[in-house]
Amino acid sequence: MLHSGNSQTCVAKYHPALHLERINSPVDIEDRTMTTVTDFSVTAPSFSAALTARWTALREQMAKRALYRKTISELQSLTGRELADLGIHRSAIRGIAHEAAFGK
């Protein structure tokens, strides 16, 4: 096996049980089952990137929730006559606010 930083070269043998087994000597393998891995690295998001993504998602959810509350507040402040002019029944206010903030 050759090592160079994060890159590795190894020889693997396929087994019907769907797993790979490392072979120390390439002489042990038939040509039709030989696999060579020349570069292998796992890239995980950095802690700061993950934290930033979580913070952004939290801020978006807070903004949607604020829009939901504001929509309910404004519609509930209307009189029955104003709601009727808009074609809205008072029992539909929460559903309208939810659709406005979070979509369908």
N, C-alpha and C positions, 0 to 999 in steps of 0.2 A: 504494500500500500504506500502511495506517495502522499506526503503532506506538504502543503504550501499555503500558509495562512488559513483562510476559510475554505479553500479549494481542496478537494480530495479526489484521487483517482483510485478506484477499486474495481474489482471484477466480481460479478454476481452471477449466481446460478438460479434459474427458475425452477420452482417446484410446483407440482399440481395443486398443492395445498394453498396456493396463492400467497406465498411469501418468498422473499429473497434471502439467500444464504451467502455470506461472504466466503470467498475461496482464497486461500493463501497462495496458491500456485495456479497460474492460468493454464497449465498443462492438464489440470484435472477436468477441464470443461470442453464440451464439444462446440464447434464454431456456431452452430445454429442456436445455441442458448446463451451466447456470450453477450453481456451488457457492460458497457464501460461508462462510468460516471466521471465526467471531467470537471464539473463545477457544481457544487452543492452548497447552498446557503439558505438560511431561514431568515426572512426579514419580518420582524415584528415591529409594530408601531412603537415609537418611543413613548415613555411615560408622559412627557409633556404634550405630545400629539394626542394621546388618548385622553388626557385631562382636558385639553382644549376642546376636543370633540364632545366630551360629556358636558362641559360648561356651555357650549354653543347649543346643544340639544336642550339643556335645562332652560336657557334663556328663551329659546323658541317656544317651549311649552308654557313658560310663564307669560309670554306675550299673547299666545292663543287663549290662555285662561283669562287674562285681563280683558281681551276683546269679548269673550263670552259673557263675562260679568257686566261689562259696559253695555252690551247689546240688550241683555235682560233688563238692566236698570232703565235704559232709555225707552224700551218698549212698554215696560210696566208703568212708566210715568205718563204714558198717553191715556187719554180718556177712552171710554168704550166707543164713543162716536168716532174718534180719530182712528182707532183700530179698525172699526167697521169700514171706514173710508179706504183704508189700506187693504182691506180684505183679509184681515188677521183676526182670529178669535183668541181671546186671552189664554186659552189652554194650549195654544200652539206656540207661545212665546219661547219657551225653553227649547223646543225643537228647531225653531228658526235661528235662535242664538247659537245652538250647537252646530248647525250647518254653516252658519256664517264664520264661526271661529275654526272649526276642525274639518269642514268639508263633509261630504256624504259618507 
